[in-house]
């Protein structure tokens, strides 16, 4: 493992510790909105049994003014790991927000690497055994129950079978795919998430990665994955630029300014989209 990737070990372990209490993380989801020359605003969303979005109820399609001219571009930089369930949840909620606002804005979503467990073995280990050993049997059961309910609410079945392990090759492929268009990169991330979380596939398996790349139309994947040194420099550059100053994923940056952490509900993303568009209008 390259030194610059190993440097994220402490951060990755910290994030895994945070995931021990998934219920608390979901109830206490917080959005940090950073605006130029303004005080940071923290929006806390909590309700027993889930996130309460009532504080953001005014942020819906009707409250977002329709653009009278060319649609504004909303850029979204996402730091994530391909074995992070909250990253999958965050992506689904982000997509819901994008779908409801695409008549007002154009979107460009760019994915960047993060390693929850940089020391994870490349050959993979049983997913259930790994998490039971790491968190304990009772905590594991609570986590799985919570994740199953959340996935079901999004229309997915949470599959805990299969292997977990190193995500380096998946990040090499995702980073590489950006050169062929962010739409293809976004489709690849979705496919890998579905492979791992809903189909029990191991995304450290080269065949799984190649099948995903072929499905979404990524060219040159075989040559990339055949050489374990290809793409490492690019992954390290992405880590330094986008992930060196964060301590958990998913992490979203809207128009290089508005920062959102965690698997937030769509209303939170909609609020950030509108704030970014308002900033652009004032310039």
NUVEX-952585 format. One record per residue (C-alpha): residue number from 1; residue in three letters; x, y, z. Coordinates in steps of 0.001 Angstrom, whole numbers, plus 500000, padded with zeros to 6 digits. Each point is the difference from the previous one (the first is absolute). Layout:
# NUVEX-952585
NUM / ala / X / Y / Z
...
***
This chain:
# NUVEX-952585
1 / unk / 500000 / 500000 / 500000
2 / unk / 501508 / 503403 / 499022
3 / unk / 501070 / 502208 / 502922
4 / unk / 497610 / 502805 / 499110
5 / unk / 497087 / 497570 / 500154
6 / unk / 501216 / 498549 / 503294
7 / unk / 499991 / 503536 / 501365
8 / unk / 496214 / 499806 / 500008
9 / unk / 499992 / 497012 / 502372
10 / unk / 499205 / 502057 / 503090
11 / unk / 497202 / 501818 / 498201
12 / unk / 498541 / 496770 / 498679
13 / unk / 500063 / 498343 / 503411
14 / unk / 498335 / 503043 / 501510
15 / unk / 497196 / 499801 / 497467
16 / unk / 499458 / 496319 / 500696
17 / unk / 499698 / 500841 / 503684
18 / unk / 497345 / 502603 / 499149
19 / unk / 498030 / 497360 / 498103
20 / unk / 499706 / 497913 / 503178
21 / unk / 496952 / 501945 / 500981
22 / unk / 498138 / 500318 / 496735
23 / unk / 496777 / 500954 / 501710
24 / unk / 501622 / 502967 / 501729
25 / unk / 501720 / 501030 / 496774
26 / unk / 496733 / 499981 / 498111
27 / unk / 498045 / 501857 / 502675
28 / unk / 502648 / 502641 / 500516
29 / unk / 500733 / 500721 / 496351
30 / unk / 501442 / 503468 / 499729
31 / unk / 500572 / 502196 / 497009
32 / unk / 502674 / 502663 / 500105
33 / unk / 499261 / 502784 / 497548
34 / unk / 502959 / 502280 / 499437
35 / unk / 499238 / 503307 / 498273
36 / unk / 502352 / 502772 / 498973
37 / unk / 500347 / 502605 / 502741
38 / unk / 497276 / 498385 / 502080
39 / unk / 499854 / 498014 / 503196
40 / unk / 499837 / 496233 / 499633
41 / unk / 496481 / 498674 / 500375
42 / unk / 499322 / 496598 / 501480
43 / unk / 496733 / 498272 / 499227
44 / unk / 499281 / 497107 / 502352
45 / unk / 497443 / 497457 / 498896
46 / unk / 498843 / 497558 / 502654
47 / unk / 496964 / 498009 / 500901
48 / unk / 499575 / 496760 / 501864
49 / unk / 500192 / 497239 / 497452
50 / unk / 501316 / 502059 / 497116
51 / unk / 500792 / 503371 / 498519
52 / unk / 497400 / 502741 / 500313
53 / unk / 500105 / 502332 / 497015
54 / unk / 497255 / 502356 / 501237
55 / unk / 502509 / 502747 / 500686
56 / unk / 500720 / 499968 / 496285
57 / unk / 496414 / 499686 / 498812
58 / unk / 500150 / 503370 / 498286
59 / unk / 502803 / 498713 / 497823
60 / unk / 498006 / 498280 / 497303
61 / unk / 499348 / 500406 / 496333
62 / unk / 497506 / 502831 / 500467
63 / unk / 502378 / 502065 / 502112
64 / unk / 502793 / 499741 / 497428
65 / unk / 499579 / 502764 / 497442
66 / unk / 500045 / 498910 / 496383
67 / unk / 502900 / 501298 / 498002
68 / unk / 499004 / 502484 / 497338
69 / unk / 503120 / 499501 / 497911
70 / unk / 502544 / 497285 / 499430
71 / unk / 500005 / 497346 / 502677
72 / unk / 502781 / 500445 / 502555
73 / unk / 502621 / 497304 / 500402
74 / unk / 500179 / 498328 / 503406
75 / unk / 503274 / 498122 / 500505
76 / unk / 500134 / 497330 / 502690
77 / unk / 503245 / 498456 / 501225
78 / unk / 499438 / 496819 / 502005
79 / unk / 502593 / 498263 / 502169
80 / unk / 498936 / 496438 / 500755
81 / unk / 501085 / 496404 / 500445
82 / unk / 498428 / 497187 / 498021
83 / unk / 499333 / 497898 / 503131
84 / unk / 498369 / 502842 / 501967
85 / unk / 496225 / 499429 / 500376
86 / unk / 499391 / 503664 / 500850
87 / unk / 501656 / 500915 / 496700
88 / unk / 497460 / 497829 / 498170
89 / unk / 497170 / 501616 / 501972
90 / unk / 501381 / 503477 / 499358
91 / unk / 500257 / 499294 / 496275
92 / unk / 496385 / 498874 / 499779
93 / unk / 498770 / 503107 / 501823
94 / unk / 502242 / 502241 / 497910
95 / unk / 498543 / 498486 / 496844
96 / unk / 496461 / 500610 / 501242
97 / unk / 500877 / 503658 / 500559
98 / unk / 501601 / 500270 / 496558
99 / unk / 496980 / 498403 / 498332
100 / unk / 497636 / 502473 / 501658
101 / unk / 502128 / 503021 / 499058
102 / unk / 501258 / 499080 / 496526
103 / unk / 497482 / 502308 / 498338
104 / unk / 501712 / 502931 / 501728
105 / unk / 503659 / 498994 / 500102
106 / unk / 502588 / 498044 / 498092
107 / unk / 502107 / 497665 / 502133
108 / unk / 503533 / 498651 / 499911
109 / unk / 500776 / 497346 / 502635
110 / unk / 503640 / 499002 / 500547
111 / unk / 501084 / 497099 / 502233
112 / unk / 503212 / 499921 / 502043
113 / unk / 501668 / 497258 / 502081
114 / unk / 500024 / 499478 / 503742
115 / unk / 501194 / 496918 / 501921
116 / unk / 498074 / 498897 / 503064
117 / unk / 502417 / 497123 / 500515
118 / unk / 503250 / 500451 / 498063
119 / unk / 501405 / 496766 / 501466
120 / unk / 497127 / 497821 / 498773
121 / unk / 501337 / 496866 / 498258
122 / unk / 499914 / 499900 / 496228
123 / unk / 498923 / 496357 / 499945
124 / unk / 496900 / 500872 / 502027
125 / unk / 498471 / 498530 / 503157
126 / unk / 496479 / 498938 / 500898
127 / unk / 497931 / 503156 / 500473
128 / unk / 497951 / 498714 / 502932
129 / unk / 503007 / 498569 / 501843
130 / unk / 501964 / 503215 / 499523
131 / unk / 497329 / 502280 / 501437
132 / unk / 499103 / 497668 / 502851
133 / unk / 503652 / 499880 / 500999
134 / unk / 500410 / 503760 / 499698
135 / unk / 496803 / 501126 / 501728
136 / unk / 498851 / 497015 / 502012
137 / unk / 497030 / 497745 / 499290
138 / unk / 497309 / 502101 / 501696
139 / unk / 501150 / 503259 / 498464
140 / unk / 500271 / 498325 / 496614
141 / unk / 496411 / 498768 / 500195
142 / unk / 498759 / 503477 / 500935
143 / unk / 501932 / 501551 / 497121
144 / unk / 498714 / 497492 / 497480
145 / unk / 496402 / 500454 / 501169
146 / unk / 500273 / 503759 / 499662
147 / unk / 501639 / 499845 / 496578
148 / unk / 497432 / 497491 / 498744
149 / unk / 497152 / 502337 / 500936
150 / unk / 501651 / 503011 / 498380
151 / unk / 500801 / 498108 / 496796
152 / unk / 496443 / 498677 / 499845
153 / unk / 498673 / 503547 / 500351
154 / unk / 502029 / 500896 / 496907
155 / unk / 498712 / 497013 / 498049
156 / unk / 503026 / 497706 / 500384
157 / unk / 500786 / 496711 / 501729
158 / unk / 503095 / 500187 / 502209
159 / unk / 502184 / 496944 / 499312
160 / unk / 502580 / 499167 / 502663
161 / unk / 501368 / 496942 / 498202
162 / unk / 503306 / 499813 / 498189
163 / unk / 503389 / 501500 / 500690
164 / unk / 501347 / 503362 / 501070
165 / unk / 503568 / 501184 / 499648
166 / unk / 502225 / 502471 / 498182
167 / unk / 498239 / 502677 / 497964
168 / unk / 503161 / 501271 / 498297
169 / unk / 499282 / 498409 / 496620
170 / unk / 496440 / 501329 / 499995
171 / unk / 501329 / 503501 / 500647
172 / unk / 502618 / 499629 / 497273
173 / unk / 497209 / 499102 / 497583
174 / unk / 497651 / 502782 / 501160
175 / unk / 502737 / 502630 / 499782
176 / unk / 501024 / 498714 / 496572
177 / unk / 496411 / 500087 / 498733
178 / unk / 499674 / 503760 / 500582
179 / unk / 502016 / 500656 / 496838
180 / unk / 497195 / 498365 / 498003
181 / unk / 497301 / 502242 / 501411
182 / unk / 498502 / 500610 / 503423
183 / unk / 496705 / 498411 / 498945
184 / unk / 501843 / 496734 / 499374
185 / unk / 501898 / 500371 / 503265
186 / unk / 496747 / 500547 / 501878
187 / unk / 498470 / 496935 / 498340
188 / unk / 503049 / 497929 / 500961
189 / unk / 499773 / 501056 / 503642
190 / unk / 496320 / 499028 / 500027
191 / unk / 500747 / 496604 / 498472
192 / unk / 502782 / 499261 / 502504
193 / unk / 497776 / 501032 / 502908
194 / unk / 497251 / 497676 / 498773
195 / unk / 502523 / 497184 / 499507
196 / unk / 501310 / 500281 / 503540
197 / unk / 496961 / 500962 / 502065
198 / unk / 497146 / 498282 / 498141
199 / unk / 501533 / 497075 / 498105
200 / unk / 502651 / 498656 / 502379
201 / unk / 502821 / 500510 / 497512
202 / unk / 503575 / 500796 / 501037
203 / unk / 501183 / 503186 / 498315
204 / unk / 503609 / 499009 / 500576
205 / unk / 499412 / 497256 / 497423
206 / unk / 501401 / 501018 / 496612
207 / unk / 497214 / 498251 / 498101
208 / unk / 497342 / 501887 / 501964
209 / unk / 501755 / 503281 / 499247
210 / unk / 500388 / 499176 / 496305
211 / unk / 496366 / 498937 / 499685
212 / unk / 498883 / 503272 / 501605
213 / unk / 502272 / 502019 / 497717
214 / unk / 498702 / 498194 / 496905
215 / unk / 496385 / 500493 / 501047
216 / unk / 500345 / 503800 / 500226
217 / unk / 502309 / 500335 / 496992
218 / unk / 503400 / 500681 / 501572
219 / unk / 502810 / 499273 / 497541
220 / unk / 503529 / 498950 / 500977
221 / unk / 499003 / 498467 / 503349
222 / unk / 501752 / 496703 / 499326
223 / unk / 503332 / 501678 / 499253
224 / unk / 499687 / 502157 / 503106
225 / unk / 499218 / 497159 / 502404
226 / unk / 502580 / 497655 / 498481
227 / unk / 502782 / 502315 / 501204
228 / unk / 499713 / 500578 / 503783
229 / unk / 502082 / 503178 / 499755
230 / unk / 497795 / 501759 / 497454
231 / unk / 497779 / 502698 / 501396
232 / unk / 501637 / 500047 / 503442
233 / unk / 501461 / 503465 / 499485
234 / unk / 496625 / 501357 / 498926
235 / unk / 498266 / 498470 / 503020
236 / unk / 502593 / 501542 / 502303
237 / unk / 499511 / 503399 / 498380
238 / unk / 496251 / 499728 / 500516
239 / unk / 500476 / 498965 / 503629
240 / unk / 502186 / 502991 / 500680
241 / unk / 497743 / 502497 / 498248
242 / unk / 496589 / 498839 / 501163
243 / unk / 500367 / 497711 / 503023
244 / unk / 502976 / 501212 / 502030
245 / unk / 497932 / 502435 / 502062
246 / unk / 496919 / 497914 / 500733
247 / unk / 499481 / 497338 / 502644
248 / unk / 497032 / 498078 / 498673
249 / unk / 497959 / 499102 / 496950
250 / unk / 497900 / 500622 / 498079
251 / unk / 501094 / 503596 / 499658
252 / unk / 498423 / 502275 / 497385
253 / unk / 501227 / 503411 / 498855
254 / unk / 497536 / 502035 / 497947
255 / unk / 501557 / 502534 / 497610
256 / unk / 503272 / 499761 / 501954
257 / unk / 498352 / 501734 / 502961
258 / unk / 497007 / 498372 / 501691
259 / unk / 501007 / 496934 / 501986
260 / unk / 497683 / 497164 / 500958
261 / unk / 501023 / 496972 / 502040
262 / unk / 498187 / 496705 / 500413
263 / unk / 497065 / 498246 / 498352
264 / unk / 497766 / 503056 / 500022
265 / unk / 496389 / 500114 / 498755
266 / unk / 499277 / 501613 / 496609
267 / unk / 498714 / 503229 / 501593
268 / unk / 503483 / 500796 / 501269
269 / unk / 501516 / 499719 / 496532
270 / unk / 497205 / 502114 / 498529
271 / unk / 500736 / 502736 / 502506
272 / unk / 503679 / 499969 / 499059
273 / unk / 499189 / 500055 / 496269
274 / unk / 497873 / 503104 / 500445
275 / unk / 502583 / 501728 / 502190
276 / unk / 502695 / 499341 / 497402
277 / unk / 497775 / 501306 / 497210
278 / unk / 499161 / 503131 / 502011
279 / unk / 503700 / 500644 / 500537
280 / unk / 500599 / 499703 / 496273
281 / unk / 497200 / 502463 / 499274
282 / unk / 501537 / 502591 / 502313
283 / unk / 503375 / 499870 / 498287
***
